[in-house]
């Protein structure tokens, strides 16, 4: 018999992409400092934690981890750090753990009723992309996902790269099987150096561009949310103003998962509004409707409203927030109604299920980076 489900709120976290820190004089370190300062001063009250997805130190050196630790001291939010292949360049993760004070991996935490699982796939050492789970970690992952399912908890997995990049014998197939067999809504990852979303119909894969080796788009970080099994993701350029709005429900049709349901005549729109200034008003509409005021219940972080929905097509839903200074922030999605038929999606644990370009959300679709279409960074 399954256990009674835990109460789940809206999970919201910031992802700061691969840092590749080298020394304090480099632009990526000053960008990292600016990102951390912005998250602390503008976003902290709206988020649950910050995640660093690996390749934190470009050469895995203690001095490079010291830079990361210095910046992270500014954050009052919990920070979860996992390693990538560059963190193993010295042949072990000794400097990683000593320099960052990170918890031993793998680890699991429950946040807002969601089971968050953090993996180490950095491999046997040497700094190359020899990604491996290992039998012990694979067994741990299966136990955690099984137990989460018994508790009726949705899971989010944090790992450095796609399952398809695993090099251990049978590991890609094994991890894909676990993602398919359990309620894993999101796999959050780095490594790509560009923003990318893939959706196999069950699990959304979200990659955020590198902070340290940049070939595509502006400096920034991503905000991801999970709201009753619905995934939302949006890139926040560092120089863009606040308030920052992200619609947490319903899901955009590109991120629709099996079981999310299609909209029929009406829906509850939910949005997270991020920024340090007080919010004067929040409203929502469809592209051919009037603005409807949204409200925020006491103790809740999201704003909500009921919205009438036409059911004959994909429908644009917009949310606009205005803060006390009069500055607006806006987000729009294309939601799926009952007339929508989801495409057949590849289920390979790779970018074969990429949703393609979504420039309004910070995804250019060009895959520029040293691990795909760009030149290797020096």
N, C-alpha and C positions, 0 to 999 in steps of 0.2 A: 504494500500500500504506500502511495506517495505521501510525503509529508505535506502539511499545510503550507501554502506558499508564503514567503515573507513579503511584507509590504514593500512595494517598489516605487520609488520616485523617479524623477528624470535625472539620469546620469549625464554629467557634462564635464568634459576635460579638455585641456589644451595640450597640443602635441607640438613640441619644438623639434624640428627635423635635425638630421645628422649634423653634429657640430663640427667635426674634423678640426678640433682645436690644435693649434701649434704653438703660437706665442702671443703675448698680449698686444703686440703691435699690429696684428692682422685685423682686417675688416670684420671677419666672422666673429671675433671675440667681442668687438664693440657692438656689433649687431646683436649678439647674444645678450649682452648686458642691457641693451635697449629693450629687447623682447621681454626679458625677465622683469625689468622695471615696469613696463607697460602692463604685464599680467598682474603684477602685485598691486599697482595703483588703480587699475581700471576694471580688472576682471575677477579679482579674488573672491568677492562675495557671491559670484554667480557660478563658480566652478567647484568641482570636487577634488581635482588633483591635476598635476602636470606630469606628462610622460616624456622621457627622452628615449628614442628608439634604437640607440646603438651608434657606433662610430663616433663616440663622444670625444676621444682623443685620437688624433690622426695617426700617431705612432705608438699609442698605448703607454706613453711615458708619464711618470709621476708628476712632472712639471706641468704637463698638459691637463691632467686631472685636477691639479691645484687651481688652474684657471676656472674650470667648471665649478668646482666647489666654492670658490670665491663668489661667483655670480649667483649660485643657487642659495647662498645665505640670505639674499634679499627676499626670498619667497617664504610666505607664511603658510601657503598651501602645501599639502603632502606632495612629494616628488617621487616618482617611480622611474628608475633608470635600468635599462637592459643593455647588454653589450652587442656589438656587431663585429665583423671581421677585423676592422682596424684596431679594435680594443684588444685583440689577441696578437698584435704584431710582435710583442716581446715574448710570445710563447706561453703566456699564462694570463689570468685575470687578477693576479695579485695586486697590481697597481690600481686596477679598476675598483676593487673592493676597498683597498686601503685609502685611496684618494677621495672616493665619493661617499664612503660609509654606507654603501648600498646593502640592502637585505640580501641574504643568500638566495640564489635562484635555483630552480623555479620557485615562485611563490604565488599565493592566492589571497585575495582580499575581497570582501563583500562591501560594495558601495552602492547606496540607493537601491538595495535589493538585487543588484546585479553582481554576478560572480566574475571578478576580473583576474585573469591568469597571465602571469608574466614569465616568459621563457628565455632561456639562454641557448641560442643555436650557433654560437660563435665558432664552434668547431675545435679541432685539435691544436690549433696554433699556427703561427707563421704569417698571419695577416692577410692571407688570401681568402677568397669567398668559398671556403670548404664548409658549408653550413651543415650542421648535424644536430639532431635531437638526442640521440642515444637511447638505448632501451629503457634505462631507468626513468628518464624524463618522459618518454612516450607513455610508459605505464602510469606515471604520476598524472599526466594530462588526461588519460582515459578515466582514472579514478575521480579526478576533480570534476570532469564533465558529467560523469555518471551521477555523482552525488548532487551536483547542481540540478540535474534533471529531476532527481527524486524530490528535491526541495522546490521544484517548479520555478527555478531561477534561470533566467537567460544569462548566457555567458558572453564575455568579450575576451579575446585572446590578443596579447601584445607580444610581437615577435619582430625580429629585424627585417625579415623579407618573406616573400611568398613561399608557401609550402612547396611549390614546384622547383624552388632553388635548393631544396635539401639534397645532400649528396649521399647520405647513408642509404644502404640498400633497403629498398621498400619503404623508406620513411615518408616520401611524398604521398604514396598511396595510403599509408597508414594514417597520416594526419588528415588527408582529405576524407577518409572514411569516418574519422572522429567528428570532423566538422559536419558531415552529412548526417551522422547518427544522433547528434545532440543539438540542442538549441543554441547554436553559436551565431549570434546576430552580426558580430563585427570582428574582423581581424585587422588590428591596427599595426602598421609597419612603417619602416623607413627604407633605406638602401637605394631606392629608385633615383633619388635626387630631383625628382619632379613630382608634382601633384598628380595623383591618379586615383580613380575609384573604379573598382570592378565589382560586379554583382552576379553571382551564379544562381540567384533566385532563392537561395537559402541563407547565404552568408555574404555580407558586404566586406570587401577588402579596401582599406583606405591607406594610401601612401601620401606622405607629406614631403614636399621638396626639402632639400638639404639647406641648412643654415650656413655650412662651411664651404661647400663646393657648388657654386650657383651657375647654372647655364640657362635657366628658364624662369622668367617672371620676377616679381619684386620680392624683397625680403619680407618674411612674416612667419606666421604659425597657423595651425588649424585649430578649429573648435569642432568637436564631435559630441553628439548627444545620442542617447538611447531612451526612448519614451514608449513604454508599453510594447517593446519589441520592434519599434520603428526607428530606423537609423537616419540621422541627419549629419551632414558634414559641410563645413564651409571654411574657406581660407580667409585669414585676416591679414592683409598687407600691413606691415608695421606703420606705414605713414597714413593709412586711412583713419578718418575721424570716428569718434564714438558719438552716439550709441551704436553698438553692433547688434544686429538682430539675426537670430537663427530660428527658423520655424522647426519645431521639434515633432509636430504631428499636424496633419497627416504626412506620410512620407512622399517625397518626390517620386514620380513613376520610375525613374532610373534606379532608385534605391529600394523599390518595393520588394518585400520578401514574401515568400509563401506564408499564408496565414494572416498577413496584415489586413486583408480585406480591401474591397473597392468601394468608392464613395457612391452613395445612393441618396440623392435628394438633399441631404444635409450632412454636416460633419462638425466635430469640435476642432477648432483651430487652436493650437497651443504654440507659444513662442517664448524663447528666452531673450531677454533684452539685457545687454551687458554694457556697463559704463558706470563711472563713479558719480555722475550727476543724477539728481532725482529725476524721475520720469514724469513728464506732464501728461502724456496721453499715449495710448497704443490702440491701433485700429487695424481691421483687416477687411478684405474684399476679394471678390472674384473680378476678372478683367471686365466683366460687363455688369457689375453690381455696385451698390453704394457702400461707402465705408461704414463698418460696424464697430462700435466701441468694444474693446477688450478689457477684461478686469483681472485683477490679481487677488486671489484669496489669501487671507492671513496665513502666514507661514509657508506659502508656496512661492517658488522661484519663477514659475512660468505664468504668462498671461493667457487667458482663454476667452473664446467666444464661440457661439453657434453660428454657422454660416450656411445659407442655402446654396446648393450645388446643382448646376445643370448636369444631366447624366448622359449626354450624347457625345462626349468627347473628353480629351484631356483638358483640364481646366487650370488656369493660372490662379493661384492664391497668393496675395500680397499681404504682408504685414508691415506697417509703418509705425515707428515710435518717435516721439519728440521729447527731448529732455528739457530740463528747466531753463536752459540757456537758449532754447528755440532750435537747437540743432537736430535734424532728422536722421534717422537710420532706417534702412529698408531691406527686406529680403523677400524673394519671390520663388515659388516652386511651381512645377507642373504636376498636378495630382491626377491619379487615375480614377476614372469613374467606371460604372458597371459595363460600359461599352468597350473597355480596354482589354486587349489580349496581350499578355506579356510575351516577349520574344523567347525563343529557345536559347538557352545560355550554356556555354561551356562550363563544365565542372571539373576543372583541372588544377585548381588552387594556383592560378596564374593570372596574368593580364589578358589571357584569351577572353575573359569575360568583361573586359574593360567597357565602361559606358561611353568612352570617347570624350570629345571636348565638351566642356561646360564652362565657358569663359566667365559667365556671370558668377560662378562659384569658385573661380580661381583655377580652373583646369583647362589648359590650352591644348592638350591632346597631342603634343609634338614629341613627348618622351625624350626631351633633351637632357642628357646626363651621361656620366662616364660608364654607367652600367647598361646603357642601351644605345642611344644615337649621338651621344656627345663625345668629345675628345676627353681622354683621361686628364684629370687635373694634376698639376705638378705639386 
